[in-house]
Amino acid sequence: MKQMCDIAVILHAKRDVIDTDRLKEALKKLHLMEVWQQIMYVLVKHLGMTKEECPFYTDQYAKRAELLFERIMQDGSSRAHVELHAEGFSYLKRKWITFQLRMADSRLVKPYVPVYARHMVMSDILHGVTRIIQGK
């Protein structure tokens, strides 16, 4: 929730100077527009921001944005993080463990932003294969 509040403060303070064309381009390039729109929904509905202060606000994703808000309020940043102790594992075993952790992240995101979750999966697969080929 702290990050949401930080975004709200920045948007409010910089509302007159935000280059929305550049912001839109960056969000689309990073596949984050739907995520952004859900955050904007939460800022308007739960933090009292105006729609005008929230670029690209829409209630199109209201149901998923409400689920996201409930999750944030319930769990906050207290989600358990898996400790990875990979000493002694083979190179490919370490890669497999990392891949499984990344897939768990995409499953966590999927109920809120399925399009971004698919992007995460494809990106993780492509980057993982590339790194294995390069020996990194």
C-alpha positions in Angstrom: 0.0 0.0 0.0 3.0 2.3 0.6 3.9 2.2 -3.1 0.3 3.1 -4.0 0.4 6.1 -1.7 3.8 7.1 -3.2 2.2 7.0 -6.7 -0.8 9.0 -5.5 1.5 11.7 -4.0 3.6 11.9 -7.2 0.6 12.0 -9.5 -1.0 14.8 -7.4 2.2 16.8 -7.1 3.1 16.5 -10.8 -0.4 16.3 -12.4 0.3 19.4 -14.6 3.6 18.3 -16.0 3.2 14.5 -16.6 3.8 13.7 -20.3 0.9 11.3 -20.7 2.0 10.3 -24.3 5.4 9.2 -23.0 3.8 7.5 -20.0 1.4 5.6 -22.3 4.2 4.6 -24.6 6.3 3.3 -21.7 3.4 1.4 -20.1 2.5 -0.3 -23.3 6.1 -1.2 -24.1 6.5 -2.8 -20.7 3.0 -4.5 -20.9 1.9 -2.7 -17.8 -1.1 -0.6 -19.0 -3.7 -2.9 -17.4 -1.7 -3.0 -14.1 -1.5 0.8 -14.2 -5.2 1.1 -14.8 -6.0 -1.1 -11.9 -3.7 1.0 -9.7 -5.5 4.1 -10.9 -8.8 2.5 -10.0 -7.6 1.8 -6.5 -6.3 5.4 -6.1 -9.6 6.9 -7.2 -12.0 4.5 -5.4 -10.0 3.9 -2.1 -7.5 6.8 -1.7 -9.7 9.7 -2.8 -7.8 10.8 -5.9 -9.7 12.4 -8.7 -10.1 10.7 -12.1 -8.4 13.7 -13.7 -5.3 13.1 -11.5 -5.0 9.5 -12.6 -3.8 9.1 -16.2 -5.7 6.4 -18.1 -8.2 5.8 -15.3 -10.9 3.3 -16.2 -13.3 1.1 -14.3 -13.0 -1.6 -17.0 -11.0 -3.7 -14.6 -12.9 -2.8 -11.5 -13.5 -6.4 -10.4 -9.9 -7.4 -10.6 -8.7 -4.1 -9.1 -10.9 -4.8 -6.1 -9.4 -8.2 -5.8 -6.0 -6.7 -5.9 -6.9 -4.1 -3.3 -8.3 -6.8 -1.0 -5.0 -8.8 -1.4 -2.9 -5.7 -0.7 -5.0 -4.9 2.4 -4.9 -8.5 3.6 -1.3 -9.4 2.9 0.5 -6.2 2.5 4.2 -6.9 2.0 4.0 -9.9 4.3 4.1 -12.5 1.6 6.5 -15.2 2.5 9.6 -15.2 0.3 11.2 -18.5 -0.5 14.8 -18.8 0.6 16.9 -20.3 -2.2 19.9 -22.3 -1.0 21.4 -23.5 -4.3 24.8 -24.4 -3.0 25.8 -27.9 -4.2 23.1 -28.1 -6.9 24.0 -28.5 -10.5 23.8 -25.6 -13.0 20.6 -26.9 -14.6 19.0 -27.7 -11.2 19.6 -24.1 -10.1 18.1 -22.9 -13.4 15.1 -25.1 -12.9 14.6 -23.9 -9.3 14.8 -20.3 -10.4 12.3 -21.0 -13.2 9.8 -22.5 -10.8 10.1 -19.5 -8.5 9.4 -17.2 -11.5 6.4 -19.3 -12.5 5.1 -19.0 -9.0 5.3 -15.2 -9.3 3.3 -15.3 -12.6 0.6 -17.5 -10.9 0.4 -14.9 -8.1 -0.2 -12.1 -10.7 -2.6 -14.0 -12.9 -5.9 -13.4 -11.0 -5.4 -9.7 -11.2 -3.6 -9.2 -14.6 -3.7 -12.3 -16.7 -2.3 -10.6 -19.8 0.8 -9.5 -17.8 1.1 -12.9 -16.2 1.3 -14.4 -19.8 3.9 -11.8 -20.7 5.9 -12.8 -17.5 5.8 -16.5 -18.5 6.9 -15.9 -22.1 9.6 -13.5 -21.0 10.9 -15.9 -18.3 11.1 -18.7 -20.8 12.8 -16.7 -23.5 15.3 -15.1 -21.1 15.9 -18.4 -19.3 16.7 -20.3 -22.6 18.9 -17.4 -23.7 20.9 -17.4 -20.5 21.3 -21.2 -20.6 22.6 -21.0 -24.2 25.0 -18.2 -23.2 26.1 -20.2 -20.1 25.1 -17.5 -17.6 
